[in-house]
Every structure is written in C-alpha cells, then in structure tokens.
Amino acid sequence: MFTTSNPVAGQGCRWGVSSVGTVSQEHAFKAGFETRAIHAGYEPDEMTGAVIPPIYATSTYKQDGVGGLRGGYEYSRSANPTRTALEGALAAVEEGERGFAFASGLAAEDALIRALTRPGDHAVIPDDAYGGTFRLFDKVARPWGLEHSPAPVGDVDAVRAAIVPGRTKLVWIETPTNPMLTIGDIEVLAAVAHEAGALLVVDNTFASPYLQQPLTLGADLVVHSTTKYVGGHSDVVGGAVVVRDHEVAERIGFHQNSMGAVAGPFDAFLTHRGLKTLGVRMDRHCDNAEKVVDFLVGHPQVSEVIYPGLEEHAGHALAARQMRRFGGIVSFRVTGGEQQALQVCARAEVFTLGESLGGVESLIEHPGRMTHASVAGTDLEVPADLVRLSVGIETADDLLADLDRALGGSGRE
Ligand SMILES: *Cc1c(COP(=O)(O)O)cnc(C)c1O
C-alpha cells in the first residue's frame, strides 16, 4: 500500500511526486502526465478493490476509541477521501507538493489571498485579469486592506514597476490571458517576484496542467478554476490551489479547513473523473483550435485572428517555450464591426452561445457585451468586433462549416 496514515500529507503516492520535501528534489520514479492524471492520489480500495475512488457521502467518521482516527479522517470539512484522491491527483499533474480542492475557482483564490496576505500588503494583478478575480481583489480584498496594482503580464518591466518594495506579497498572473491571449513569462516573472520577496501565483485555468506546469518554471502557487478544462464537461464548478513549498502548503491547508469552502465529495468525484482524460481532451482541443485558426486566417470576413500558435502573435516564441501546445481558446475580429460580431455569435449553432470555456462542447461569445461588459469604457475595454471561441472536441469539419455559415459563407471552396 502506498497510502499514508495522514490523508492530507500522503498525496504523492507511488505515481506522483514526493509527498515530502519540494518538487526540486530528485525522485526515483515519476510517471508521465497521463499516468499521473489517471493513477495519482488513489490506490484501489483495500476492502473492495474499487478501481475508482468512491463518493464518500459522509460528514463524519467512526473513531476507534477517542482520537483513534482511521487513516486520519475525522470530519469531512477537514478531509474526505473522495476529495483527498482529487487533491493528490492535482498535486501530481502540477508537480506540486500539495493540492487543495475548493468549491469554486474564486473560493480557491479567496483562500490563497487570505492565507498569504495581511492588511497593508499589496498584490500585483494582471491588468486584464479574469473579471471575477479582479472583483475579488477590488471589491472584497481591498476593503479589508489589501491594495493591488494592475500590470500587463506580457511586459516584465511594467510588472516590476508595479511592485511596491516591502509591501508586495503576491505577483499574480494569468497566461494566456482572456480574451486577448497575452503570454506572460513565468520563469522571468518568478525571478522578478522573488527578488522583491513576493510569491508568484499563476492562474493556470486557460492552459491546464497538461499544456503548462508553472511550478516547474519557478512559480510558487497555481490556482485553477477546475470548472473549465480540468473538469472539462461543463457539469461541475470547482477550484484548486497547488503549492510548491511545504510551509506555504501548511498555510493554505489551514485556511482551507478554517474557511471551509471545500469541494464536496460529489463535485470532487466529477472533477477527478474529468482530470483523468485531460491529456487526450486537450490534444483534441488543440487540434481543433489549430484547424479553426487555419480556416479563420484565410476568411474574407475576418480581419485578425488571435492565437498564441500563430507566428505573428507577440507571445508566440515564449508560448512555444513554456507551453506544450497553444490551447483551445481562439479570439478573432470580424471586418463588419460589432454588428457582425454579434451576428456571428447569434448564427452559430454547433458553437453554443455562452460564457465559460474548457468543456467538450464548443462555445462562442462576444466578450464586449458578455464576459467583459464590466470593463467597457475603461483601459481594459476589448474590441467591439471581437469574438471568443472555446473550441471543443466535436468533429472539426462541423466546427468549420458552422463558423463559415455564421460568418456569411465564402470561407471554404
Ligand atoms: C472561471 C475562471 C475563474 C473563476 O473560477 P470559478 O470556478 O468560476 O469560480 C478564475 N480564473 C479564470 C481564468 C477563469 O476562467
């Protein structure tokens, strides 16, 4: 058996990275990504041999005498075996020391912020941060005394300049960003953060751990909305924090239990089930996105295609270095202005009109009126003629035909 008596310290298991120390240590055995995604965090149940972690719908656990916990389980806010399995798998795929599963991406972010900052501290955040992240920093954390400064993640000097010496505790980035798909240099920004005594946090939702592992590039913490690619089926809301350092992990774990916004066992089960197929899904998302990009680049109704895989994308070389592939999100601008962008969204049929991303089904949206409506009139306003696609894993030809129809035709012979 490779499980340990402490459910929250034993996440590494035989398929993961070490359950003690840091990921920089040499390990005798580290399985490949897909093997870790499928096996890490769980060994077939000793009593039944169940190959998949059961949904432990229990709030409490029988003790063998006072304090005689079986496997460390005491109460399900603190730990639940279904969640422990997911957390172990998350740590293994991100090559972190420990993973923590939360009720949503924002719950994960909230726990991270409150675990690692105090009133009077300061954070640097992306100037085009995910809207909910910006709202959390601006409307929730700031009134409690955490100041923040926005900076463009693609500009190292601007990020460095936004740091307040002695006060900045977190440098928070997303890469690629939403919806303009700007790329931030994780390795360089980690060094910039560390020089200032701050931690680098990477929201890895858009890339997913299959395409990018920020902890291996020097980041200190990764956050996820597992609602997106990790869950992958648009059927569960969840979040995660994965941590590189033991000390920091202790603080996150303490806050996860103290604040209590944990993933329940049903949600943890679904998220874990999604994670197992992340590798094959992401490859198909990328295959289809590349085909969509090729199609859109030659389309007479399209004025610009934004995708890090394109050589003309400002972050292309960097993305090629730090990502396995370029992801499933594609943004493009149309020649006919906002009206045409809205029309494309309305006409698409295989692409479902909706917010969110990362599920098996393709989604289309108009950032200016939907996900990014709240930044209209500010520096962060997105072009009105912009359309964002979350390219799903349907038959590629159907996606191209749908886009062509939505654009008014003439994109294919
Ligand atoms: C969706 C999302 C979040 C928030 O996650 P929820 O699960 O919706 O709370 C955070 N960051 C990014 C990049 C997202 O796309």
The ligand as an SDF file (V2000), in Angstrom:
LIG
                    3D

 15 15  0  0  0  0  0  0  0  0999 V2000
  -13.6850   30.8300  -14.4950 C   0  0  0  0  0  0  0  0  0  0  0  0
  -12.3800   31.3830  -14.0880 C   0  0  0  0  0  0  0  0  0  0  0  0
  -12.0970   31.6890  -12.7380 C   0  0  0  0  0  0  0  0  0  0  0  0
  -13.1300   31.5620  -11.6410 C   0  0  0  0  0  0  0  0  0  0  0  0
  -13.4660   30.2490  -11.3900 O   0  0  0  0  0  0  0  0  0  0  0  0
  -14.9450   29.7890  -10.8860 P   0  0  0  0  0  0  0  0  0  0  0  0
  -14.8280   28.3020  -10.8840 O   0  0  0  0  0  0  0  0  0  0  0  0
  -15.9410   30.3150  -11.8680 O   0  0  0  0  0  0  0  0  0  0  0  0
  -15.1310   30.3700   -9.5260 O   0  0  0  0  0  0  0  0  0  0  0  0
  -10.8310   32.1460  -12.4360 C   0  0  0  0  0  0  0  0  0  0  0  0
   -9.8860   32.3290  -13.3840 N   0  0  0  0  0  0  0  0  0  0  0  0
  -10.1260   32.0590  -14.6880 C   0  0  0  0  0  0  0  0  0  0  0  0
   -9.0480   32.2790  -15.6930 C   0  0  0  0  0  0  0  0  0  0  0  0
  -11.3810   31.5830  -15.0890 C   0  0  0  0  0  0  0  0  0  0  0  0
  -11.6060   31.3450  -16.3800 O   0  0  0  0  0  0  0  0  0  0  0  0
  1  2  1  0
  2  3  1  0
  2 14  2  0
  3  4  1  0
  3 10  2  0
  4  5  1  0
  5  6  1  0
  6  7  2  0
  6  8  1  0
  6  9  1  0
 10 11  1  0
 11 12  2  0
 12 13  1  0
 12 14  1  0
 14 15  1  0
M  END
$$$$
